[in-house]
Amino acid sequence: MSNPIVSGSIGGVPAITYLRIQPPIALNNTTTSQSISQMISIDGNVVVIPSDGIHYPQSTRHEVAAVLDRNLSDEDVCEHVVGDLAGASSNGDDMNVKGLLNPIRAFVNDAASATLLVVGSKSTRKSRFYKKTLLPFVANEIFSCMNKVNDFSGSELNGEVVDIQLSVSSFEIQDEIVSDLLRPQSRGLSINMGIFDGVRVRGLFIQPVTDESTLRRILNESCDNRVSHAQPLGGNIDTSSAIWQFELTQRVANSQGKLSLCYSRLILIDAPSVDVLAELPSGSNNQTSQLKHLQSLSLHKSLVSLVEVIKRLATHPNEKIDNRSDSKVDNKQNNKVAPKGYSKAHLAPFESSNLTMFLSEVLGGDSLIIGIGLLADGESRVSRRTIDLINALALTTHFPVSNRRDNE
């Protein structure tokens, strides 16, 4: 295969990020009207956020990575992000950026790990997008790749696949309480890091899956279980994180008949809605202390910690590095620029929440990272927060590894 992850480890690979402006919401066969002054506009890879007249008197321009056509359907968005068109820009041209490839094919064909993160406001209805479109699409793509995997030549797959096994698990984090979405009666689970098995949710039910219809049913039930239990004060589906984890184990034989095991995982994350961030003062550096006036500090801990971790991981090309502490220093005292592929994962506060603790192996580590920011017209402050988070994610560096080796 021509993509770079087959050879083993890659250098530094940036996160792949997209922005999508939601089409107008249809209600009772009519379309909600938005004044021109409230409409988000696109100028190439620049998104123009209109003024809200109060906090942002002037419209602002934000340069971003890839902007999806606002007229794309949910199915088309999936095609561009995790389907056959993954890695293409909004005008359909190949972006030719190292690491841009179909994450599901990487998960199956290359035995590499991939992580998809979706962020946005309440009005973008992320949970509905997951249930109705994204999860069924991913289920179809996974089994399509698995059914075709034996059609690849041994040279492309670095061996013949003898056996392939898929399993799925899902859980929710609400107010720092971890609940199993496949067994909703199982609550209060813990996230720990082991010496041999890495970061795991202890007691989480893992379901083996052998066909697409069963997988789609399981995923649909997990979405229904997100709203089946009592919510904390101020909590709802938009303040929770939902995680779906697909694990693939493949036995591969080389030309000499020697067997090896290849393990990979695909993680999908529906992050908490960013609306609460819009209530904070613009440019606030200590977001945790600013949330004391809200319902519960722990209710929003996953979101605040995720933002802080991603911003810590973001590396700017001209950032100056102190050899002793890897911290920013005065340019007059140190002219050493951060090297290409530099990662600050060891500085990020992963242990500050259950969500970031679970993601500590993939953010800044061994995974392809794909981020989607969902925007909606008429939400000036929230849209800026979403773009800030996606732009920071685009500056993070990751080191995905193919677990499919040539054992000859």
C-alpha positions, 0 to 999 in steps of 0.5 A, spaced: 500 500 500 502 506 498 500 510 504 505 511 510 503 507 516 504 500 513 512 501 514 511 501 521 511 508 525 510 515 522 514 521 523 509 526 526 502 526 523 497 532 524 490 531 526 485 531 520 480 537 521 474 539 518 468 544 519 461 543 517 456 549 517 449 545 518 444 546 513 438 550 515 433 546 519 427 544 516 420 544 520 413 542 518 416 542 510 418 549 511 425 552 512 427 556 518 429 563 516 436 566 517 437 574 516 443 575 512 447 578 518 446 572 522 449 567 516 456 564 517 460 565 510 465 561 507 471 564 503 475 558 501 478 556 507 476 562 511 470 562 515 467 568 517 463 569 523 458 575 523 458 580 529 453 578 535 453 586 536 455 585 543 461 581 545 464 581 538 462 588 534 465 586 528 465 580 524 471 576 524 475 571 519 478 564 521 483 560 517 481 553 518 483 546 515 478 544 510 471 546 510 465 542 507 460 544 503 454 547 507 450 543 502 452 536 503 447 531 506 449 527 513 451 521 508 456 526 504 459 528 510 461 521 512 463 520 505 468 526 506 470 524 513 471 516 514 468 514 507 471 513 500 472 521 499 476 521 506 482 526 505 479 530 500 479 537 500 472 541 499 473 542 492 474 534 491 482 535 490 487 531 493 490 535 499 497 530 499 498 531 506 502 525 509 497 521 513 490 523 510 487 517 508 481 513 510 481 512 517 477 505 517 481 502 512 487 504 516 483 501 522 482 494 518 487 494 512 493 497 516 491 495 523 492 502 525 488 505 530 484 511 529 480 516 533 474 521 530 472 527 535 466 531 533 465 537 537 459 543 536 453 546 539 447 543 542 443 546 536 448 542 531 444 535 534 451 531 534 447 525 538 442 525 532 448 525 527 451 519 530 445 515 531 442 516 524 448 517 520 455 516 522 454 510 526 450 506 521 455 508 516 461 506 520 458 499 521 457 498 513 464 501 512 468 496 517 464 490 514 465 492 507 473 493 509 473 486 512 469 482 507 474 485 502 481 484 506 482 477 503 482 480 496 488 484 497 495 481 495 500 479 500 504 484 498 499 489 500 497 487 506 504 484 508 501 477 509 495 473 508 489 474 514 487 467 517 482 470 522 479 476 523 475 478 530 471 484 531 468 487 538 465 493 540 464 497 547 461 503 548 460 508 555 458 515 557 461 520 561 456 524 565 458 528 571 465 524 571 461 518 572 462 512 567 456 508 565 456 502 560 452 504 554 451 496 552 449 494 559 446 501 562 445 498 569 453 498 570 455 505 572 460 508 576 466 504 572 473 506 573 478 508 568 485 505 569 492 505 566 495 498 566 502 496 565 500 491 559 493 493 557 494 500 557 488 505 558 482 501 560 475 502 563 474 496 568 468 492 568 466 495 561 462 490 557 465 488 550 461 485 545 464 480 539 460 482 533 460 477 526 455 481 522 453 488 520 446 488 522 448 485 529 453 491 529 448 496 527 443 494 532 448 494 538 450 501 536 443 503 535 441 501 542 447 504 545 444 511 543 438 509 546 441 508 553 444 515 553 437 517 555 435 512 559 438 513 566 437 519 571 441 526 569 445 530 574 442 537 576 443 541 570 445 535 566 443 532 559 445 529 553 449 535 551 453 535 557 455 528 556 461 524 552 459 518 549 465 513 546 464 508 542 470 503 541 471 498 536 477 493 537 480 488 531 484 482 532 487 479 526 491 473 525 496 474 519 500 469 516 507 470 512 509 466 506 513 462 511 506 460 514 508 464 521 502 467 524 502 473 528 497 477 531 495 484 529 491 489 534 488 495 532 482 500 535 477 505 532 474 510 537 469 515 536 467 520 541 461 525 541 464 530 545 460 535 550 457 541 547 461 547 547 455 552 549 458 552 556 464 555 553 461 561 550 459 563 557 466 564 559 470 571 558 473 571 551 480 569 552 480 566 559 486 562 561 483 559 567 477 556 564 476 551 570 475 557 575 470 561 571 465 555 571 464 555 579 457 559 577 455 553 573 451 547 575 457 543 577 464 543 576 465 536 575 459 536 570 463 540 565 470 537 567 470 533 561 469 538 556 474 543 560 479 538 560 479 536 553 480 543 551 486 544 556 489 538 553 488 539 546 491 547 547 497 544 551 498 539 545 498 544 540 505 546 537 506 552 533 511 552 528 515 558 531 514 556 538 521 557 542 522 551 546 527 551 553 531 544 553 530 544 561 522 544 561 519 545 554 516 551 556 515 557 552 521 562 553 523 569 551 526 569 543 532 573 545 534 568 550 533 561 546 532 561 538 531 554 538 524 552 534 520 546 536 522 541 531 518 538 526 513 532 529 515 535 536 509 533 541 508 536 548 503 530 550 508 529 557 505 536 559 498 535 558 493 534 564 490 528 561 489 525 569 484 531 570 478 528 567 475 521 565 475 523 558 482 525 557 485 520 561 481 515 556 484 519 551 491 519 553 494 514 549 491 517 542 491 524 543 499 526 542 500 518 541 499 512 537 493 514 533 490 517 527 486 523 529 480 526 525 476 532 528 469 535 525 467 541 528 459 543 527 457 550 526 450 553 526 448 560 523 446 565 528 451 562 534 456 567 533 460 566 540 459 558 540 461 558 533 468 562 535 469 557 541 468 551 536 473 554 531 478 555 536 478 548 539 478 545 532 484 550 530 488 547 536 487 540 534 489 541 527 496 543 531 497 537 535 502 532 532 500 524 533 505 518 531 500 512 529 503 505 528 501 500 523 501 493 527 501 489 521 508 487 520 512 483 514 514 477 518 518 474 513 
